[in-house]
Amino acid sequence: MRHRLTDIFIVLLLVLVTCGCTRNDGDIGDYFGEWRLEKLTADGEALPLYTDGSGVELYTWAFQGKIIQIVEMLPRHEYVEHTGSWREENDVLELNFSYSDDEPGHEPGYRAPAALHLVSDGITRLHIDRFKNHRMVLSYVGADDVTYTYYLKRPY
């Protein structure tokens, strides 16, 4: 009897381990994780993301569930987080930064970074030009009639 209880316990343990959730809101495929913004162009000309005097050393885009978080990495391990939502449909990646907080002064955390030329208080529809081998190229035409292209790479 004791041997049988041990066997049942082992089977239950295996079921729990193999059926556990590793990602909130289910599997989002290849988007999951953190992406580094390697380059941003405006009408084909590279913009000075990391040499513009702002102090930003790296922009990362992190996807989990339906949440996107763009992080500006600053010197001395400081950072600024920008949180929105995302969805993908028919080769279009839609970023929504139209949220707000109940507390005054917290709104910048719900707006896209100005340096990235995304719609800062609304929805940006980015065309997915390439999404393969841990690389993603996105583009859209801004309100200023400039075509912005984002080159992202997932390091793992």
ABEGO torsion letter per residue (X at the ends): XAAAAAAAAAAAAAAAAAABBABBGEBAEAABEBBBBABBBBGGBBBBAAAAGAGBABBBBBBBEABBBBBBBBBGGBBBBBBBBBBBBGGBBBBBAABBBABBGAAAAABBBAAAGBBAABBBBBBBABBBGGBBBBBBBBAAGBBBBBBBBBAX
